[in-house]
Amino acid sequence: MKILHAADLHIDSPLWGLSQYEGAPVDEIRGATRRAAVRLVDAALTYEVSLVVIAGDVFDGDWRDFSTGLFWIGQLNRLRDAGIPVVMISGNHDAASEITRNLTLPDNATMLSAEAPQTIDFPNLGLAVVGQSYSERATVDDLAAGYPPASAGVCTIGVLHTSLSGRPGHGNYAPTSIDVLRSKGYAYWALGHVHQREIVSRDPWIVFPGNPQGRHAKEVGEKGATLVTITDGEVVDVTAIPLDAVRWASLEIDLSEIVEMQDVVTVVRGHFAQLRRENPDRLCAVRIRVCGRTQVHDELWRQPGRIEAEIRAIANEFDDLWVEKVVLATQRMRDAGGAQDDDAVRELLERIADLANEPQALDSYAAALRGLRDQIATTVRGDEGAPIDLSHLGSPEHLKACLADSKDMIMALLDEGQ
């Protein structure tokens, strides 16, 4: 018997700010969550599963576009036509969704109760599924503590949308512990909420499948669902099934060995070719970090837009490859050298060094950036769905990094004039 476990589909997630990226394949990326949902159903049919379990967040907040809901009903109907039942719970995003509250599900799909843990028995499979939906977004109670123990001789699957004891980047919803989950005697815990695949435990199996489709540059790598094989009431195999239509990637390109700018092109092209070989059948959206202590550092920093333009041009040589962002993080091969002999330059560099070590001085700059951060936050979501992280803006670490960058740019420009 095979079961397909998925979570966090976030169908039609809005992906705020995507259109602001240069050359972004907006339509293709925005449609990726739907294509991943279609692939989820395709996988259920291909593997001839006996059951699909979805551990929350099919939708993405309080969206009133019912075409989203109708699309999902269409996918559930494909499973109904194949005789495959679906058991779901609502998560924190579903709990805020008008779509979720007003959808009439086909008769093969069950949304478990938000009032108390609910058990669905499948006697023909020798299986029981236990779960509880969220009644409101900010669910901070330990829902799992109220789940009933497994019945003797019945293979039981627990479905829970949870952060467990906490996971970076995710709200601390329905927190619980591994010990609480183990105490129930279930064969498998189908978790949701955390977007990174994680096998928490193998005795019993406690699994976050991750989301089927990464939605931004913080959700990198293969995304999908988990295929669970059960024999004689025991879980015998747990396998990741890739479903993502767009794969987000992060590349670090070390230029330490580079001495000429034209060599940068060769290095970047090699990285892109490798990325395409590893991901031949989907769009790759990649964030580049150019780093290393390199002889071309000053040339890069004199024209920081040049390297980004060249990298984007190289990406255009490859099908289905889009560069989301280029981060310049190289270092100088040597100190400032003769430029420091100039009194004005030396005074400026000393002031930069002093600022980096004066918390009170940095506070005044942090206050100026706080207003900017608040203004951005009115148009960019600040939760785990945000495509950018605003939390660091104006922090001491951010300001010190800006100071270090300003020193690099100043010295690069000065060296050009020497």
C-alpha positions in Angstrom: 0.0 0.0 0.0 1.3 3.4 -0.9 0.3 6.8 0.5 1.3 10.2 -0.9 1.9 12.8 1.8 2.1 16.5 0.8 1.7 19.9 2.5 1.9 23.6 1.9 0.8 23.8 -1.7 0.0 27.5 -1.3 -1.8 27.4 -4.7 -1.7 30.8 -6.4 0.6 32.3 -3.8 0.9 36.0 -4.9 4.7 36.3 -4.8 4.8 39.9 -3.9 7.3 42.1 -5.7 8.2 39.5 -8.4 7.4 41.9 -11.3 10.1 44.3 -10.0 12.9 41.9 -10.9 14.5 42.6 -14.2 13.5 40.1 -16.9 11.6 37.9 -14.5 9.5 35.2 -16.1 6.6 36.4 -14.0 3.8 34.3 -15.5 5.8 31.1 -15.4 6.8 31.5 -11.8 3.4 32.6 -10.6 1.8 29.6 -12.3 4.3 27.2 -10.8 2.2 26.4 -7.7 -0.6 25.2 -9.9 1.7 23.1 -12.1 3.2 21.5 -8.9 -0.4 20.7 -7.7 -1.1 19.0 -11.1 2.2 17.0 -10.7 1.1 16.0 -7.3 -2.1 14.4 -8.7 -0.1 13.0 -11.6 2.3 11.3 -9.0 -0.7 9.8 -7.1 -2.0 8.3 -10.3 1.4 7.1 -11.5 2.2 5.4 -8.2 -1.3 4.1 -7.8 -1.5 5.3 -4.3 -4.3 4.2 -1.9 -4.6 7.6 -0.2 -3.4 11.2 -0.5 -2.8 13.0 2.8 -2.4 16.8 2.8 -1.1 18.4 6.0 -2.4 21.9 5.6 -2.0 25.2 3.7 -3.5 24.2 0.3 -4.2 27.9 -0.2 -2.5 31.1 0.7 -4.4 33.4 3.0 -7.6 35.3 2.6 -7.9 35.3 -1.2 -11.4 35.8 -2.8 -10.5 34.6 -6.3 -12.6 31.4 -6.6 -10.8 30.3 -9.7 -8.1 29.1 -7.3 -10.7 27.0 -5.5 -12.2 25.7 -8.7 -8.8 24.7 -10.0 -8.2 22.7 -6.8 -11.6 21.0 -7.0 -10.7 20.0 -10.5 -7.5 18.2 -9.2 -9.5 16.5 -6.5 -12.0 15.3 -9.1 -9.1 13.7 -11.0 -8.3 11.7 -7.9 -12.0 10.8 -7.3 -12.2 9.5 -10.9 -9.3 7.2 -10.0 -10.9 6.1 -6.8 -8.3 7.7 -4.6 -9.5 9.3 -1.3 -8.0 12.5 0.1 -7.7 13.5 3.7 -6.8 17.1 4.5 -6.4 19.5 7.4 -6.4 23.2 7.2 -3.2 25.1 8.3 -2.6 28.6 9.4 -3.0 30.1 5.9 -6.1 28.0 5.2 -7.7 29.2 8.4 -7.5 32.8 7.0 -8.9 31.8 3.6 -12.4 32.6 2.5 -11.9 30.0 -0.3 -11.4 27.2 2.2 -14.5 28.1 4.1 -16.8 28.1 1.1 -15.5 25.2 -1.0 -17.7 22.2 -1.5 -15.4 19.2 -1.7 -16.0 16.1 -3.9 -17.1 13.0 -2.0 -13.6 11.5 -2.1 -12.1 14.4 -0.1 -12.4 15.0 3.6 -11.4 18.1 5.5 -10.9 17.1 9.1 -12.6 19.0 11.9 -11.2 22.1 13.6 -13.3 21.5 16.7 -11.4 18.4 17.9 -9.2 15.6 16.6 -11.1 13.5 14.0 -10.4 9.9 13.0 -11.2 8.6 9.5 -11.1 4.8 9.2 -10.3 2.9 6.1 -11.1 -0.7 7.0 -10.3 -2.0 3.5 -6.8 -0.7 4.0 -6.3 -1.6 7.7 -5.6 2.1 8.2 -6.8 5.1 10.3 -6.0 8.8 9.8 -6.2 11.2 12.7 -5.9 15.0 12.4 -7.3 18.4 13.4 -7.6 21.5 11.3 -6.9 25.0 12.4 -9.9 27.1 13.5 -7.8 30.3 13.4 -4.5 31.3 12.0 -2.7 31.9 15.2 -3.1 28.4 16.7 -0.6 28.2 19.5 -2.0 25.2 21.5 -0.4 21.8 21.4 -3.1 20.1 19.2 -1.2 16.8 19.1 -1.6 16.4 22.8 -5.3 15.9 22.3 -5.0 13.2 19.5 -6.2 9.8 20.6 -3.8 6.8 20.9 -3.6 4.4 18.1 -6.0 1.4 18.2 -4.4 -2.0 18.6 -3.7 -3.7 15.3 -4.5 -0.5 13.2 -1.9 1.3 11.3 -2.5 4.9 12.2 -1.3 8.1 10.5 -1.3 11.4 12.3 -1.7 14.6 10.3 -0.6 17.8 11.9 0.3 21.3 10.8 3.0 22.3 13.3 6.3 24.0 13.9 7.2 21.2 16.4 9.6 22.9 18.9 10.3 25.7 16.4 11.8 26.0 13.0 13.6 29.1 11.6 11.5 31.3 9.3 8.2 29.7 10.4 5.6 30.9 12.9 5.5 28.9 16.1 2.1 27.3 15.4 0.6 24.2 17.1 3.9 23.6 18.9 4.6 20.1 20.2 7.4 17.7 20.9 8.7 14.5 19.4 7.9 12.7 22.7 4.3 13.7 22.5 4.0 12.4 18.9 5.8 9.1 19.9 3.4 8.6 22.8 0.5 8.2 20.5 1.7 4.9 18.9 1.2 6.0 15.3 3.1 4.4 12.5 3.6 7.7 10.6 3.2 11.4 11.3 2.4 13.5 8.2 3.5 17.0 9.2 3.1 20.3 7.4 4.0 24.0 7.8 7.8 23.8 7.4 8.8 24.3 3.8 12.1 22.4 4.0 11.9 18.6 3.7 13.0 17.0 6.9 12.8 13.5 8.3 12.5 14.3 12.0 12.4 10.7 13.2 12.3 7.1 11.9 10.9 5.5 15.0 8.2 6.3 14.4 8.4 8.1 11.1 7.9 11.8 11.6 8.2 13.7 8.3 7.9 17.2 6.9 7.6 16.8 3.1 8.4 20.4 2.4 6.3 22.4 0.0 5.8 21.0 -3.6 6.9 24.3 -5.1 9.5 26.8 -3.8 8.1 30.3 -4.0 11.1 32.6 -3.8 14.9 32.6 -3.4 14.8 31.5 0.2 13.2 28.2 -0.7 16.0 26.6 -2.7 16.5 23.0 -4.0 14.3 20.1 -4.9 10.7 20.5 -3.7 7.9 17.9 -3.7 6.0 15.3 -1.7 6.7 12.1 0.2 5.7 8.6 -1.0 5.1 6.3 2.0 5.0 2.5 1.5 3.2 0.4 4.1 3.4 -3.4 4.3 1.6 -5.5 6.9 0.8 -2.3 8.9 4.4 -1.1 9.0 6.1 1.7 7.2 8.8 0.1 5.1 9.9 3.0 2.8 9.7 6.8 2.7 10.8 8.4 -0.6 10.9 12.0 -1.7 9.0 12.7 -5.0 10.1 15.9 -6.8 7.2 18.0 -8.1 8.4 21.5 -8.5 8.0 23.2 -11.9 10.4 26.0 -11.0 13.5 25.3 -9.0 15.2 28.0 -7.0 18.9 27.7 -6.6 21.7 29.6 -4.9 25.2 29.6 -6.5 28.4 30.8 -4.8 31.0 31.7 -7.4 34.5 32.0 -6.0 36.8 34.2 -8.0 39.9 33.6 -5.8 41.9 32.2 -8.7 40.7 34.8 -11.3 43.2 37.4 -12.5 41.4 38.8 -15.6 37.8 39.9 -16.0 37.4 37.8 -19.1 38.0 34.7 -17.0 34.9 35.5 -14.9 32.7 34.7 -17.9 34.3 31.3 -18.3 33.8 30.5 -14.6 30.1 31.7 -14.6 29.3 29.8 -17.8 30.7 26.6 -16.3 28.5 27.0 -13.2 25.4 27.6 -15.3 26.1 24.6 -17.5 26.4 22.4 -14.4 23.1 23.8 -13.0 21.3 23.0 -16.2 22.7 19.5 -16.3 21.4 18.9 -12.7 18.0 20.3 -13.5 17.2 19.6 -17.1 13.4 19.6 -17.1 12.4 22.8 -15.3 13.0 26.5 -15.1 15.8 27.4 -12.7 15.7 30.7 -10.9 19.1 31.4 -9.4 20.6 33.8 -6.9 24.4 34.4 -7.5 26.9 35.4 -4.8 30.2 36.4 -6.2 32.9 36.0 -3.6 36.6 35.4 -2.9 39.7 37.4 -2.4 40.5 38.2 -6.0 42.6 40.4 -8.2 39.6 41.6 -10.1 37.9 42.9 -6.9 38.6 46.6 -7.6 37.4 46.3 -11.2 34.2 44.7 -10.1 33.5 47.3 -7.4 34.3 50.3 -9.7 31.4 49.1 -11.9 29.2 46.9 -9.8 26.4 46.8 -12.4 28.8 45.4 -15.0 29.2 42.0 -13.5 25.5 41.6 -13.0 24.8 42.6 -16.6 27.4 40.1 -17.8 26.1 37.3 -15.7 22.5 37.9 -16.9 23.8 37.9 -20.5 25.5 34.5 -19.9 22.3 33.1 -18.4 20.5 34.1 -21.7 22.7 31.5 -23.5 20.8 28.7 -21.6 17.2 27.7 -21.9 15.0 28.0 -18.8 17.6 29.9 -16.7 16.8 33.2 -15.0 19.1 35.1 -12.6 17.1 36.5 -9.8 19.8 38.5 -8.1 23.6 39.0 -8.1 25.3 39.7 -4.8 28.8 41.1 -4.9 30.9 39.9 -1.9 34.5 39.8 -3.1 37.5 41.0 -1.1 40.6 42.9 -2.0 43.9 41.1 -2.5 45.7 43.9 -0.7 45.2 46.8 1.7 44.4 50.3 0.5 48.1 50.9 -0.2 49.3 54.3 -1.3 45.8 55.8 -1.3 45.9 55.8 2.5 48.8 58.3 2.4 46.4 61.0 1.4 45.2 62.7 4.6 41.6 63.0 3.4 41.4 59.4 2.4 43.0 58.3 5.6 40.6 60.4 7.7 37.6 58.9 5.7 38.8 55.4 6.2 39.3 56.0 9.9 35.8 57.5 10.2 34.3 54.4 8.5 36.3 52.2 11.0 35.1 54.3 13.9 31.5 54.1 12.9 31.6 50.3 12.7 32.7 50.2 16.3 30.3 52.9 17.7 26.9 51.3 18.5 25.4 54.7 19.4 26.5 56.2 16.1 25.0 53.3 14.2 21.7 53.7 16.1 21.1 57.0 14.4 21.4 55.4 11.0 19.2 52.5 12.1 16.5 54.9 13.0 16.6 56.4 9.5 16.3 53.0 8.0 13.5 52.0 10.3 11.0 54.2 8.5 12.1 52.8 5.1 11.6 49.2 6.5 8.1 50.1 7.7 7.2 51.6 4.4 8.4 48.5 2.5 6.5 46.3 4.9 3.2 47.8 3.8 3.7 46.2 0.3 5.8 43.2 1.0 4.6 40.4 3.3 6.7 39.8 6.4 5.8 36.2 7.1 7.3 33.0 5.8 5.9 33.8 2.4 7.9 37.0 1.9 10.3 36.9 -1.1 12.7 39.2 0.7 13.8 39.4 4.4 13.2 42.8 5.9 14.3 41.8 9.4 18.0 42.6 8.8 17.4 46.1 7.4 19.0 48.7 9.7 20.4 46.0 12.0 24.0 46.5 13.3 25.2 43.7 11.1 23.6 45.2 8.1 25.0 48.7 8.8 28.5 47.3 9.3 28.3 45.4 6.0 27.2 48.6 4.3 30.2 50.4 5.8 32.6 47.7 4.6 31.1 47.9 1.1 31.5 51.6 1.1 35.2 51.3 1.9 35.7 48.7 -0.9 33.9 51.0 -3.4 35.9 54.1 -2.3 39.2 52.3 -2.6 38.3 50.8 -6.0 37.5 54.2 -7.4 40.6 55.8 -5.9 42.8 53.1 -7.3 41.3 53.7 -10.8 42.5 57.3 -10.6 46.0 56.4 -9.6 
